Amino acid sequence: MPTNKRESLIFTIIMCFCMVLWMSVYNVARVHGWDFGPSTVASAWLGFPLAYLVAMLLDVLIASRFAKWFAFRFLVTPGVSSPRAITLAISGMMVAPMVLLMSLYGALEAFSHVGNPAMILPAWISNIPWNFIAALPWNLLVAGPIARWLFRCAFPEGTVLAEPQVS
């Protein structure tokens, strides 16, 4: 796991990419009758850049703060709990705010295509359980381990400095 703010930002970039890419494909496939074909992936990829930007902002500004606060307040204790327990607590707690916020983003994006503002709230509410069911296991079982592995392959422990070295 990241040990300073620079590592945290790099890890967030990787993790957010893994989550948003999968959730974009998942949601487009769900809307198109569970078709995971090339057209679904292409459609998801077209919407990916804006969704990724929104997710990064929501992650950094809201979700990660909430997840860390909740995890350290109610689930784990620094110095007592194992690093694995801390990782799972924070990762698991990231899902709830991100699902709530990104489901709203999806409902607003659908509104931009459909144009009926009365559909925003029902679309948002109906998307939350579907997205939670997909996001929690994906986060804990696939995206999290892949992101941590990629992060540590690229940046072995202690190689990302907290402060730049002055030459």
DSSP file with accessible surface (Angstrom, degrees, kcal/mol):
  #  RESIDUE AA STRUCTURE BP1 BP2  ACC     N-H-->O    O-->H-N    N-H-->O    O-->H-N    TCO  KAPPA ALPHA  PHI   PSI    X-CA   Y-CA   Z-CA
    1    1 A M              0   0   71      0, 0.0     7,-0.1     0, 0.0     6,-0.0   0.000 360.0 360.0 360.0 156.2    0.0    0.0    0.0
    2    2 A P        -     0   0   25      0, 0.0     3,-0.1     0, 0.0   155,-0.0  -0.246 360.0-166.9 -60.8 146.7    1.1    3.6   -0.5
    3    3 A T        +     0   0   88    157,-0.1     2,-0.3     1,-0.1   159,-0.0   0.455  67.2  20.7-114.7  -7.5    3.2    5.1    2.3
    4    4 A N  S  > S-     0   0   34      1,-0.1     4,-2.5   157,-0.0     5,-0.2  -0.915  89.8 -88.9-150.0 178.8    3.1    8.8    1.3
    5    5 A K  H  > S+     0   0  190     -2,-0.3     4,-2.3     1,-0.2     5,-0.2   0.861 122.0  51.5 -65.8 -36.9    1.0   11.3   -0.7
    6    6 A R  H  > S+     0   0  108      2,-0.2     4,-2.3     1,-0.2    -1,-0.2   0.939 112.6  45.3 -64.7 -46.7    2.9   10.8   -3.9
    7    7 A E  H  > S+     0   0    0      1,-0.2     4,-2.9     2,-0.2     5,-0.2   0.905 111.2  55.0 -61.3 -39.6    2.5    7.0   -3.7
    8    8 A S  H  X S+     0   0   33     -4,-2.5     4,-2.6     2,-0.2    -2,-0.2   0.913 108.4  47.4 -60.3 -43.9   -1.1    7.5   -2.8
    9    9 A L  H  X S+     0   0   92     -4,-2.3     4,-2.3     2,-0.2    -1,-0.2   0.937 113.4  47.5 -64.7 -43.9   -1.7    9.6   -5.9
   10   10 A I  H  X S+     0   0   45     -4,-2.3     4,-2.0     1,-0.2    -2,-0.2   0.938 113.6  47.7 -63.3 -45.0    0.0    7.1   -8.2
   11   11 A F  H  X S+     0   0   20     -4,-2.9     4,-3.1     1,-0.2     5,-0.3   0.917 110.1  53.0 -62.6 -41.3   -1.9    4.2   -6.7
   12   12 A T  H  X S+     0   0   19     -4,-2.6     4,-2.8    -5,-0.2     5,-0.3   0.902 106.4  53.2 -62.0 -39.7   -5.2    6.1   -7.0
   13   13 A I  H  X S+     0   0   72     -4,-2.3     4,-1.7     2,-0.2    -1,-0.2   0.937 114.4  41.7 -60.4 -45.3   -4.5    6.7  -10.7
   14   14 A I  H  X S+     0   0   35     -4,-2.0     4,-2.2     2,-0.2    -2,-0.2   0.946 117.8  45.3 -67.9 -48.9   -3.9    3.0  -11.3
   15   15 A M  H  X S+     0   0   16     -4,-3.1     4,-2.5     1,-0.2     5,-0.2   0.917 112.1  51.0 -64.2 -43.7   -6.8    1.8   -9.1
   16   16 A C  H  X S+     0   0    4     -4,-2.8     4,-3.0    -5,-0.3     5,-0.4   0.902 108.4  53.4 -62.7 -39.3   -9.3    4.3  -10.5
   17   17 A F  H  X S+     0   0   82     -4,-1.7     4,-2.3    -5,-0.3     5,-0.3   0.951 110.8  46.3 -59.4 -48.4   -8.3    3.2  -14.0
   18   18 A C  H  X S+     0   0   23     -4,-2.2     4,-1.6     1,-0.2    -2,-0.2   0.907 117.6  42.7 -61.7 -43.4   -9.1   -0.4  -13.2
   19   19 A M  H  X S+     0   0   27     -4,-2.5     4,-2.8     2,-0.2     5,-0.2   0.937 115.8  45.5 -71.5 -47.2  -12.4    0.3  -11.5
   20   20 A V  H  X S+     0   0   11     -4,-3.0     4,-2.4    -5,-0.2     5,-0.2   0.907 111.7  52.3 -68.0 -38.6  -13.7    2.9  -14.0
   21   21 A L  H  X S+     0   0   51     -4,-2.3     4,-2.2    -5,-0.4     5,-0.2   0.963 115.1  41.0 -61.7 -49.8  -12.8    0.8  -17.0
   22   22 A W  H  X S+     0   0   66     -4,-1.6     4,-3.1    -5,-0.3    -2,-0.2   0.944 116.1  48.7 -64.1 -46.4  -14.6   -2.3  -15.7
   23   23 A M  H  X S+     0   0   27     -4,-2.8     4,-2.5     1,-0.2     5,-0.2   0.850 110.1  53.0 -66.5 -30.7  -17.6   -0.4  -14.3
   24   24 A S  H  X S+     0   0   20     -4,-2.4     4,-2.4    -5,-0.2     5,-0.2   0.952 112.9  42.9 -66.4 -47.7  -18.0    1.5  -17.6
   25   25 A V  H  X S+     0   0   19     -4,-2.2     4,-2.7    -5,-0.2     5,-0.2   0.937 115.0  51.4 -62.9 -44.3  -18.1   -1.8  -19.6
   26   26 A Y  H  X S+     0   0   15     -4,-3.1     4,-2.5    -5,-0.2    -2,-0.2   0.929 112.4  44.7 -58.6 -48.2  -20.3   -3.4  -17.0
   27   27 A N  H  X S+     0   0   37     -4,-2.5     4,-2.3     2,-0.2    -1,-0.2   0.894 113.6  48.6 -69.5 -38.4  -22.9   -0.6  -17.1
   28   28 A V  H  X S+     0   0   29     -4,-2.4     4,-2.0    -5,-0.2     7,-0.2   0.939 113.6  48.3 -65.2 -42.6  -22.9   -0.2  -20.9
   29   29 A A  H  <>S+     0   0    0     -4,-2.7     5,-2.7    -5,-0.2     6,-1.0   0.917 110.3  51.8 -63.0 -41.1  -23.4   -4.0  -21.1
   30   30 A R  H ><5S+     0   0   41     -4,-2.5     3,-1.1    -5,-0.2    -1,-0.2   0.925 110.7  47.5 -62.4 -42.5  -26.2   -3.9  -18.5
   31   31 A V  H 3<5S+     0   0  106     -4,-2.3    -1,-0.2     1,-0.3    -2,-0.2   0.852 112.0  51.8 -67.4 -31.8  -28.0   -1.2  -20.4
   32   32 A H  T 3<5S-     0   0  108     -4,-2.0     3,-0.3    -5,-0.2    -1,-0.3  -0.101 131.2 -85.1-100.3  35.6  -27.6   -3.1  -23.7
   33   33 A G  T < 5S-     0   0   61     -3,-1.1    -3,-0.2     1,-0.2    -2,-0.1   0.845  78.9 -61.3  72.2  35.6  -29.0   -6.4  -22.5
   34   34 A W  S   <S+     0   0  116     -5,-2.7     2,-0.7     1,-0.2    -1,-0.2   0.806  86.0 157.1  61.0  34.6  -25.8   -7.9  -21.0
   35   35 A D        -     0   0   76     -6,-1.0    -1,-0.2    -3,-0.3    -3,-0.1  -0.809  21.3-178.2 -91.8 113.2  -23.9   -7.8  -24.3
   36   36 A F        +     0   0   95     -2,-0.7    -1,-0.1    -3,-0.1    -7,-0.1  -0.057  38.6 131.1 -99.9  32.4  -20.2   -7.8  -23.6
   37   37 A G  S >> S-     0   0   17      1,-0.1     4,-2.0    -8,-0.1     3,-0.6  -0.081  77.1 -86.1 -78.4-179.7  -19.3   -7.6  -27.3
   38   38 A P  H 3> S+     0   0  116      0, 0.0     4,-2.7     0, 0.0     5,-0.2   0.842 125.9  56.3 -58.5 -35.8  -16.9   -5.3  -29.1
   39   39 A S  H 3> S+     0   0   81      2,-0.2     4,-2.4     1,-0.2     5,-0.2   0.875 107.0  50.4 -67.6 -33.2  -19.5   -2.6  -29.6
   40   40 A T  H <> S+     0   0    3     -3,-0.6     4,-2.6     2,-0.2    -1,-0.2   0.936 111.8  46.6 -66.4 -46.5  -20.1   -2.5  -25.8
   41   41 A V  H  X S+     0   0   71     -4,-2.0     4,-2.6     2,-0.2    -2,-0.2   0.922 113.1  50.0 -63.2 -41.5  -16.4   -2.2  -25.1
   42   42 A A  H  X S+     0   0   54     -4,-2.7     4,-1.9     2,-0.2    -2,-0.2   0.927 111.8  47.7 -63.2 -43.3  -16.1    0.5  -27.7
   43   43 A S  H  X S+     0   0   55     -4,-2.4     4,-1.4     1,-0.2    -2,-0.2   0.916 113.1  48.2 -64.7 -42.0  -19.0    2.5  -26.3
   44   44 A A  H  X S+     0   0    2     -4,-2.6     4,-0.9     1,-0.2    -1,-0.2   0.902 109.3  53.8 -64.0 -40.3  -17.7    2.2  -22.8
   45   45 A W  H  < S+     0   0  136     -4,-2.6     3,-0.3     1,-0.2    -1,-0.2   0.868 104.1  55.5 -64.8 -35.1  -14.2    3.3  -24.0
   46   46 A L  H  < S+     0   0  145     -4,-1.9     4,-0.3     1,-0.2    -1,-0.2   0.873 113.7  40.0 -65.8 -36.9  -15.7    6.4  -25.5
   47   47 A G  H  X S+     0   0   22     -4,-1.4     4,-1.8     1,-0.2    -1,-0.2   0.558  95.9  89.0 -85.8  -7.5  -17.3    7.5  -22.2
   48   48 A F  H  X S+     0   0   13     -4,-0.9     4,-3.3    -3,-0.3     5,-0.3   0.894  76.6  57.6 -61.3 -47.7  -14.3    6.4  -20.2
   49   49 A P  H  > S+     0   0   81      0, 0.0     4,-2.3     0, 0.0    -1,-0.2   0.924 112.5  39.5 -56.8 -46.6  -12.2    9.6  -20.2
   50   50 A L  H  > S+     0   0   99     -4,-0.3     4,-2.7     2,-0.2     5,-0.2   0.927 117.0  50.1 -68.5 -41.2  -14.8   11.8  -18.7
   51   51 A A  H  X S+     0   0    6     -4,-1.8     4,-2.8     1,-0.2    -1,-0.2   0.904 111.0  50.7 -62.2 -39.4  -16.0    9.1  -16.2
   52   52 A Y  H  X S+     0   0   48     -4,-3.3     4,-2.7     2,-0.2    -1,-0.2   0.929 110.6  48.3 -64.3 -44.7  -12.3    8.6  -15.2
   53   53 A L  H  X S+     0   0   98     -4,-2.3     4,-2.3    -5,-0.3    -2,-0.2   0.941 114.1  46.2 -61.7 -46.7  -11.8   12.3  -14.6
   54   54 A V  H  X S+     0   0   35     -4,-2.7     4,-2.8     1,-0.2     5,-0.2   0.934 113.4  49.7 -61.6 -45.3  -15.0   12.5  -12.5
   55   55 A A  H  X S+     0   0    0     -4,-2.8     4,-2.9    -5,-0.2    -2,-0.2   0.903 109.4  51.5 -62.8 -41.5  -14.1    9.4  -10.6
   56   56 A M  H  X S+     0   0   27     -4,-2.7     4,-2.7     2,-0.2     5,-0.3   0.935 112.3  46.1 -60.7 -46.6  -10.5   10.6   -9.8
   57   57 A L  H  X S+     0   0   95     -4,-2.3     4,-2.8     1,-0.2     5,-0.3   0.931 115.3  45.9 -62.6 -45.5  -11.9   13.9   -8.5
   58   58 A L  H  X>S+     0   0   36     -4,-2.8     5,-2.4     2,-0.2     4,-2.2   0.891 113.6  50.6 -64.7 -38.4  -14.6   12.2   -6.4
   59   59 A D  I  <>S+     0   0   15     -4,-2.9     5,-2.6    -5,-0.2     6,-0.4   0.968 116.9  38.1 -62.0 -53.8  -12.0    9.6   -5.1
   60   60 A V  I  <5S+     0   0   57     -4,-2.7    -2,-0.2    -5,-0.2    -1,-0.2   0.905 124.9  37.5 -68.1 -41.1   -9.5   12.2   -4.1
   61   61 A L  I  <5S-     0   0   98     -4,-2.8    -1,-0.2    -5,-0.3    -3,-0.2   0.796 136.0  -1.7 -85.6 -29.5  -11.9   14.8   -2.7
   62   62 A I  I  X5S+     0   0   82     -4,-2.2     4,-2.3    -5,-0.3    -3,-0.2   0.710 120.0  51.0-126.3 -61.9  -14.6   12.7   -1.1
   63   63 A A  I  ><S+     0   0    0     -5,-2.4     4,-3.1     1,-0.2     5,-0.2   0.887 109.3  46.9 -62.3 -46.5  -14.4    8.9   -1.1
   64   64 A S  H  ><S+     0   0   20     -5,-2.6     4,-2.4    -6,-0.3     5,-0.3   0.893 112.8  50.8 -67.0 -35.3  -10.9    8.3    0.1
   65   65 A R  H  > S+     0   0  167     -6,-0.4     4,-2.3     2,-0.2    -1,-0.2   0.934 114.1  44.3 -64.1 -45.3  -11.3   10.7    3.0
   66   66 A F  H  X S+     0   0   77     -4,-2.3     4,-3.1     2,-0.2     5,-0.3   0.937 113.4  50.9 -62.6 -47.2  -14.6    9.0    4.0
   67   67 A A  H  X S+     0   0    0     -4,-3.1     4,-2.8     1,-0.2     5,-0.2   0.919 113.2  44.2 -60.3 -45.2  -13.2    5.5    3.6
   68   68 A K  H  X S+     0   0   83     -4,-2.4     4,-2.6    -5,-0.2     5,-0.3   0.924 114.6  49.4 -66.9 -43.1  -10.1    6.2    5.7
   69   69 A W  H  X S+     0   0  127     -4,-2.3     4,-1.8    -5,-0.3    -2,-0.2   0.957 116.2  42.1 -58.9 -50.4  -12.1    8.0    8.4
   70   70 A F  H  X>S+     0   0   59     -4,-3.1     4,-2.7     2,-0.2     5,-0.6   0.930 115.4  49.1 -64.7 -46.7  -14.7    5.2    8.6
   71   71 A A  I  X>S+     0   0    0     -4,-2.8     5,-2.8    -5,-0.3     4,-2.0   0.933 116.7  40.8 -60.6 -47.1  -12.1    2.4    8.5
   72   72 A F  I  <5S+     0   0   81     -4,-2.6    -1,-0.2    -5,-0.2    -2,-0.2   0.759 118.5  47.7 -76.7 -21.3   -9.9    3.9   11.2
   73   73 A R  I  <5S+     0   0  164     -4,-1.8    -2,-0.2    -5,-0.3    -1,-0.2   0.871 132.8   8.1 -82.4 -39.0  -12.8    5.0   13.3
   74   74 A F  I  <5S+     0   0  116     -4,-2.7    -3,-0.2    -5,-0.2    -2,-0.2   0.634 130.5  33.9-120.1 -20.4  -14.8    1.8   13.3
   75   75 A L  I  <<S+     0   0   89     -4,-2.0     2,-0.3    -5,-0.6    -3,-0.2   0.808 109.6  18.5-113.8 -41.0  -12.9   -1.1   11.6
   76   76 A V      < -     0   0   11     -5,-2.8    -1,-0.3     5,-0.1    10,-0.0  -0.921  54.3-140.5-136.3 161.2   -9.2   -1.1   12.2
   77   77 A T    >>  -     0   0   79     -2,-0.3     4,-3.1    -3,-0.1     3,-1.9  -0.987  28.8-119.2-125.0 122.3   -6.6    0.4   14.5
   78   78 A P  T 34 S+     0   0   84      0, 0.0     4,-0.1     0, 0.0    -2,-0.0  -0.319 100.7  15.8 -58.4 137.1   -3.2    1.7   13.2
   79   79 A G  T 34 S+     0   0   86      2,-0.3     3,-0.0     1,-0.1     0, 0.0   0.216 128.7  55.2  84.7 -17.4   -0.3   -0.2   14.7
   80   80 A V  T <4 S+     0   0  120     -3,-1.9    -1,-0.1     2,-0.1     2,-0.1   0.755  93.6  67.1-110.5 -50.1   -2.7   -3.0   16.0
   81   81 A S  S  < S-     0   0   34     -4,-3.1    -2,-0.3     1,-0.1    -5,-0.1  -0.419  91.4-103.2 -73.7 151.5   -4.5   -4.2   12.9
   82   82 A S     >  -     0   0   62      1,-0.1     4,-2.4    -2,-0.1     5,-0.2  -0.337  26.7-114.5 -71.0 154.8   -2.6   -6.0   10.2
   83   83 A P  H  > S+     0   0  104      0, 0.0     4,-2.6     0, 0.0     5,-0.2   0.875 118.7  54.4 -56.6 -36.4   -1.6   -4.2    7.0
   84   84 A R  H  > S+     0   0  193      2,-0.2     4,-2.7     1,-0.2     5,-0.2   0.915 107.5  48.9 -64.8 -42.0   -4.0   -6.6    5.2
   85   85 A A  H  > S+     0   0   37      2,-0.2     4,-2.5     1,-0.2    -1,-0.2   0.913 112.3  48.6 -64.2 -40.9   -6.9   -5.8    7.4
   86   86 A I  H  X S+     0   0   34     -4,-2.4     4,-2.6     2,-0.2     5,-0.3   0.935 112.0  49.3 -63.8 -45.1   -6.2   -2.1    7.0
   87   87 A T  H  X S+     0   0   16     -4,-2.6     4,-2.7     1,-0.2     5,-0.2   0.935 113.9  45.1 -59.5 -47.9   -6.0   -2.5    3.2
   88   88 A L  H  X S+     0   0   82     -4,-2.7     4,-2.7     2,-0.2     5,-0.2   0.890 112.6  51.6 -66.4 -37.7   -9.3   -4.5    3.0
   89   89 A A  H  X S+     0   0   13     -4,-2.5     4,-2.2    -5,-0.2    -2,-0.2   0.949 114.8  41.2 -64.5 -47.7  -11.1   -2.1    5.4
   90   90 A I  H  X S+     0   0   23     -4,-2.6     4,-1.4     2,-0.2    -2,-0.2   0.942 116.9  48.7 -67.4 -44.8  -10.1    1.0    3.3
   91   91 A S  H  X S+     0   0   10     -4,-2.7     4,-0.8    -5,-0.3     3,-0.4   0.926 113.2  47.5 -60.6 -44.6  -10.7   -0.7    0.0
   92   92 A G  H >X S+     0   0   14     -4,-2.7     3,-0.7    -5,-0.2     4,-0.7   0.899 111.1  50.7 -64.3 -38.5  -14.1   -2.0    1.1
   93   93 A M  H 3< S+     0   0   48     -4,-2.2    -1,-0.2     1,-0.2    -2,-0.2   0.704  99.7  65.6 -75.7 -16.7  -15.1    1.4    2.4
   94   94 A M  H 3X S+     0   0   22     -4,-1.4     4,-1.7    -3,-0.4    -1,-0.2   0.805  91.9  65.6 -69.6 -27.8  -14.2    3.1   -0.8
   95   95 A V  H <X S+     0   0    4     -4,-0.8     4,-3.0    -3,-0.7     5,-0.3   0.923  93.8  55.3 -65.2 -46.7  -17.0    1.2   -2.6
   96   96 A A  H  X S+     0   0   38     -4,-0.7     4,-2.4     1,-0.2     5,-0.2   0.946 113.3  37.3 -58.6 -55.5  -20.0    2.8   -0.9
   97   97 A P  H  > S+     0   0   14      0, 0.0     4,-2.7     0, 0.0     5,-0.3   0.909 118.5  50.6 -66.6 -35.2  -19.3    6.5   -1.6
   98   98 A M  H  X S+     0   0   30     -4,-1.7     4,-3.0     2,-0.2     5,-0.3   0.905 111.0  48.3 -68.6 -38.8  -17.9    5.8   -5.1
   99   99 A V  H  X S+     0   0    9     -4,-3.0     4,-2.1    -5,-0.2     5,-0.2   0.944 113.9  47.2 -64.3 -46.2  -21.0    3.7   -6.0
  100  100 A L  H  X S+     0   0   80     -4,-2.4     4,-1.4    -5,-0.3    -2,-0.2   0.948 119.5  38.8 -59.1 -48.1  -23.3    6.4   -4.7
  101  101 A L  H  X S+     0   0   48     -4,-2.7     4,-2.1    -5,-0.2    -2,-0.2   0.916 118.4  45.4 -73.7 -43.1  -21.5    9.2   -6.5
  102  102 A M  H  X S+     0   0   38     -4,-3.0     4,-2.5    -5,-0.3    -1,-0.2   0.804 108.9  57.1 -75.5 -25.1  -20.7    7.4   -9.7
  103  103 A S  H  X S+     0   0    1     -4,-2.1     4,-2.2    -5,-0.3    -1,-0.2   0.893 107.8  49.0 -67.2 -36.5  -24.2    6.0  -10.0
  104  104 A L  H  X S+     0   0   54     -4,-1.4     4,-2.7    -5,-0.2    -2,-0.2   0.924 109.3  52.0 -65.4 -43.1  -25.4    9.6   -9.8
  105  105 A Y  H  X S+     0   0   33     -4,-2.1     4,-2.7     1,-0.2    -2,-0.2   0.929 109.8  49.6 -56.8 -45.5  -22.9   10.5  -12.5
  106  106 A G  H  X S+     0   0   23     -4,-2.5     4,-2.5     2,-0.2    -1,-0.2   0.899 110.5  49.6 -62.0 -40.0  -24.2    7.7  -14.7
  107  107 A A  H  X S+     0   0    1     -4,-2.2     4,-2.2     2,-0.2    -1,-0.2   0.913 112.5  47.4 -66.3 -39.9  -27.8    8.9  -14.2
  108  108 A L  H  X S+     0   0   79     -4,-2.7     4,-1.8     2,-0.2    -2,-0.2   0.890 111.5  50.8 -67.4 -38.4  -26.8   12.4  -15.1
  109  109 A E  H  X S+     0   0   70     -4,-2.7     4,-0.9    -5,-0.2    -2,-0.2   0.919 109.9  49.7 -65.1 -41.6  -25.0   11.1  -18.2
  110  110 A A  H >X S+     0   0   43     -4,-2.5     4,-2.8     1,-0.2     3,-0.8   0.906 107.2  55.8 -62.7 -39.6  -28.0    9.1  -19.2
  111  111 A F  H 3X S+     0   0   75     -4,-2.2     4,-3.0     1,-0.2    -1,-0.2   0.898 100.4  58.8 -58.9 -39.5  -30.2   12.3  -18.8
  112  112 A S  H 3< S+     0   0   81     -4,-1.8    -1,-0.2     1,-0.2    -2,-0.2   0.809 114.4  37.3 -62.9 -24.8  -27.9   14.1  -21.2
  113  113 A H  H << S+     0   0  149     -4,-0.9    -2,-0.2    -3,-0.8    -1,-0.2   0.829 126.7  34.7 -91.8 -37.2  -28.8   11.5  -23.8
  114  114 A V  H  < S-     0   0  105     -4,-2.8    -3,-0.2    -5,-0.1    -2,-0.2   0.863  87.8-148.8 -87.4 -41.7  -32.4   11.0  -23.0
  115  115 A G     <  +     0   0   48     -4,-3.0    -4,-0.1    -5,-0.3    -3,-0.1   0.568  54.3 122.9  85.4  10.6  -33.3   14.5  -21.9
  116  116 A N    >   -     0   0   72      1,-0.1     3,-2.0    -5,-0.1     4,-0.3  -0.852  41.4-168.6-108.6 103.1  -36.0   13.7  -19.3
  117  117 A P  G >  S+     0   0   83      0, 0.0     3,-1.4     0, 0.0     4,-0.5   0.768  83.2  69.7 -63.6 -22.1  -35.0   15.1  -15.9
  118  118 A A  G 3  S+     0   0   71      1,-0.2     3,-0.1     2,-0.1    -2,-0.0   0.702  94.2  58.4 -67.2 -16.2  -37.8   13.1  -14.2
  119  119 A M  G <> S+     0   0   96     -3,-2.0     4,-2.2     1,-0.2    -1,-0.2   0.560  83.4  82.7 -90.0  -8.7  -35.7   10.0  -14.9
  120  120 A I  H <> S+     0   0   36     -3,-1.4     4,-2.7    -4,-0.3     5,-0.2   0.964  93.2  42.4 -63.3 -54.5  -32.6   11.1  -13.0
  121  121 A L  H  > S+     0   0  106     -4,-0.5     4,-2.8     1,-0.2     5,-0.3   0.949 117.2  45.5 -62.0 -48.7  -33.6   10.1   -9.5
  122  122 A P  H  > S+     0   0   67      0, 0.0     4,-2.5     0, 0.0    -1,-0.2   0.907 114.8  49.1 -62.0 -38.6  -35.2    6.7  -10.5
  123  123 A A  H  X S+     0   0   26     -4,-2.2     4,-1.7     2,-0.2    -2,-0.2   0.919 112.9  47.7 -64.5 -42.9  -32.1    5.9  -12.7
  124  124 A W  H  X S+     0   0   66     -4,-2.7     4,-1.4    -5,-0.2     3,-0.2   0.960 114.4  45.0 -62.0 -51.3  -29.8    6.8   -9.9
  125  125 A I  H  < S+     0   0   95     -4,-2.8     3,-0.3     1,-0.2    -2,-0.2   0.904 114.6  48.3 -62.5 -41.1  -31.6    4.8   -7.2
  126  126 A S  H  X S+     0   0   61     -4,-2.5     4,-0.7    -5,-0.3    -1,-0.2   0.796 109.4  53.7 -73.4 -25.3  -32.0    1.8   -9.5
  127  127 A N  H  X S+     0   0   26     -4,-1.7     4,-2.8    -5,-0.2     5,-0.3   0.783  91.9  75.3 -76.9 -26.7  -28.3    1.8  -10.5
  128  128 A I  H  X S+     0   0   35     -4,-1.4     4,-2.7    -3,-0.3     5,-0.2   0.933  97.5  41.8 -57.9 -52.6  -27.0    1.8   -6.9
  129  129 A P  H  > S+     0   0   70      0, 0.0     4,-2.5     0, 0.0    -1,-0.2   0.926 116.0  50.2 -63.9 -39.5  -27.6   -1.9   -6.1
  130  130 A W  H  X S+     0   0  114     -4,-0.7     4,-1.4     1,-0.2    -2,-0.2   0.919 114.6  44.1 -61.3 -43.2  -26.5   -3.1   -9.5
  131  131 A N  H  X S+     0   0    9     -4,-2.8     4,-3.2     2,-0.2     5,-0.2   0.874 112.1  52.1 -71.7 -36.3  -23.2   -1.1   -9.2
  132  132 A F  H  X S+     0   0   83     -4,-2.7     4,-2.2    -5,-0.3    -2,-0.2   0.936 107.3  53.0 -64.0 -43.9  -22.6   -2.1   -5.6
  133  133 A I  H  < S+     0   0  112     -4,-2.5    -1,-0.2    -5,-0.2    -2,-0.2   0.855 118.8  36.2 -59.9 -35.3  -23.0   -5.8   -6.5
  134  134 A A  H  X S+     0   0   12     -4,-1.4     4,-1.4    -5,-0.2    -2,-0.2   0.866 117.1  50.2 -85.1 -39.0  -20.4   -5.4   -9.3
  135  135 A A  H  X S+     0   0    4     -4,-3.2     4,-2.9     2,-0.2     5,-0.2   0.885 102.6  56.6 -73.7 -40.0  -18.0   -2.9   -7.7
  136  136 A L  H  X S+     0   0   52     -4,-2.2     4,-2.5    -5,-0.2     5,-0.3   0.970 113.8  36.4 -62.7 -54.2  -17.4   -4.6   -4.3
  137  137 A P  H  >>S+     0   0   59      0, 0.0     4,-3.0     0, 0.0     5,-0.6   0.906 117.9  52.7 -66.3 -36.1  -16.1   -8.0   -5.5
  138  138 A W  I  X>S+     0   0   68     -4,-1.4     5,-2.7     3,-0.2     4,-1.7   0.935 112.4  45.9 -61.6 -43.3  -14.3   -6.3   -8.4
  139  139 A N  I  <>S+     0   0    9     -4,-2.9     5,-2.0     4,-0.2    -1,-0.2   0.948 121.5  35.3 -62.9 -50.4  -12.6   -3.9   -6.1
  140  140 A L  I  <5S+     0   0   51     -4,-2.5    -2,-0.2    -5,-0.2    -1,-0.2   0.843 129.0  30.3 -77.3 -34.3  -11.6   -6.5   -3.5
  141  141 A L  I  <5S+     0   0  131     -4,-3.0    -3,-0.2    -5,-0.3    -2,-0.2   0.715 133.5   8.8-102.1 -23.8  -10.8   -9.5   -5.7
  142  142 A V  I  X<S+     0   0   46     -4,-1.7     4,-2.5    -5,-0.6     5,-0.2   0.703 124.4  39.5-122.5 -67.1   -9.6   -8.1   -9.0
  143  143 A A  I  ><S+     0   0    1     -5,-2.7     4,-3.2     1,-0.2     5,-0.3   0.906 115.5  51.1 -61.7 -44.7   -8.8   -4.4   -9.3
  144  144 A G  H  ><S+     0   0    0     -5,-2.0     4,-2.8    -6,-0.5     5,-0.2   0.963 114.0  41.7 -59.6 -54.7   -7.3   -4.0   -5.8
  145  145 A P  H  > S+     0   0   55      0, 0.0     4,-2.5     0, 0.0    -1,-0.2   0.917 117.6  48.1 -60.8 -39.6   -4.8   -6.9   -6.2
  146  146 A I  H  X S+     0   0   76     -4,-2.5     4,-3.0     2,-0.2     5,-0.3   0.939 113.2  47.4 -65.3 -45.3   -3.9   -6.0   -9.8
  147  147 A A  H  X S+     0   0    0     -4,-3.2     4,-2.7    -5,-0.2    -1,-0.2   0.916 113.5  47.7 -63.1 -42.4   -3.4   -2.3   -8.9
  148  148 A R  H  X S+     0   0   53     -4,-2.8     4,-2.5    -5,-0.3    -1,-0.2   0.915 113.7  48.0 -65.2 -40.3   -1.3   -3.2   -5.8
  149  149 A W  H  X S+     0   0  169     -4,-2.5     4,-2.3    -5,-0.2    -2,-0.2   0.947 114.4  45.2 -64.9 -48.5    0.8   -5.6   -7.9
  150  150 A L  H  X S+     0   0   73     -4,-3.0     4,-2.4     1,-0.2     5,-0.3   0.917 113.4  51.5 -60.1 -42.6    1.3   -3.1  -10.8
  151  151 A F  H  X S+     0   0    2     -4,-2.7     4,-2.8    -5,-0.3    -2,-0.2   0.937 113.1  42.9 -61.0 -48.2    2.1   -0.3   -8.3
  152  152 A R  H  < S+     0   0   53     -4,-2.5    -1,-0.2     2,-0.2    -2,-0.2   0.813 112.2  54.3 -73.0 -27.8    4.7   -2.4   -6.5
  153  153 A C  H  < S+     0   0   76     -4,-2.3    -1,-0.2    -5,-0.2    -2,-0.2   0.926 117.7  36.5 -66.2 -43.8    6.2   -3.7   -9.8
  154  154 A A  H  < S+     0   0   63     -4,-2.4    -2,-0.2     1,-0.3    -3,-0.2   0.852 132.6  27.0 -76.0 -34.5    6.6   -0.1  -11.0
  155  155 A F  S  < S-     0   0   63     -4,-2.8    -1,-0.3    -5,-0.3     3,-0.2  -0.749  78.1-154.8-134.4  84.8    7.6    1.4   -7.6
  156  156 A P    >   -     0   0   69      0, 0.0     3,-2.2     0, 0.0     4,-0.3  -0.201  49.4 -68.9 -56.5 152.8    9.2   -1.0   -5.2
  157  157 A E  T 3  S+     0   0  136      1,-0.3    -5,-0.0     2,-0.1     0, 0.0  -0.138 122.3  13.9 -48.4 127.8    8.8   -0.1   -1.5
  158  158 A G  T 3  S+     0   0   52     -3,-0.2    -1,-0.3     2,-0.2    -3,-0.0   0.445  96.0 103.3  88.2   2.1   10.7    3.0   -0.7
  159  159 A T    <   +     0   0   77     -3,-2.2     2,-0.8    -4,-0.1    -2,-0.1   0.666  64.0  73.0 -93.6 -16.6   11.4    4.2   -4.2
  160  160 A V  S    S-     0   0   18     -4,-0.3  -153,-0.2    -5,-0.1     2,-0.2  -0.881  83.3-141.9 -97.3 112.2    8.8    7.0   -4.4
  161  161 A L        -     0   0   72     -2,-0.8  -155,-0.1     1,-0.1    -2,-0.1  -0.454  11.6-142.0 -78.4 145.1   10.2    9.7   -2.2
  162  162 A A  S    S+     0   0   56      1,-0.2    -1,-0.1    -2,-0.2  -156,-0.1   0.876  94.2  24.9 -69.3 -37.7    7.9   11.8    0.0
  163  163 A E  S    S-     0   0  148   -157,-0.0    -1,-0.2    -3,-0.0     2,-0.0  -0.974  95.6-104.6-127.2 141.2   10.0   14.9   -0.9
  164  164 A P        -     0   0   75      0, 0.0     2,-0.3     0, 0.0    -2,-0.0  -0.394  37.9-116.4 -64.7 141.8   12.2   15.4   -4.0
  165  165 A Q        -     0   0  156     -2,-0.0     2,-0.5     1,-0.0    -4,-0.0  -0.614  22.3-134.4 -78.8 138.3   15.9   15.1   -3.4
  166  166 A V              0   0  145     -2,-0.3    -1,-0.0     1,-0.0     0, 0.0  -0.812 360.0 360.0 -94.4 127.1   17.9   18.2   -4.0
  167  167 A S              0   0  164     -2,-0.5    -1,-0.0     0, 0.0     0, 0.0  -0.614 360.0 360.0 -90.4 360.0   21.0   17.6   -6.0
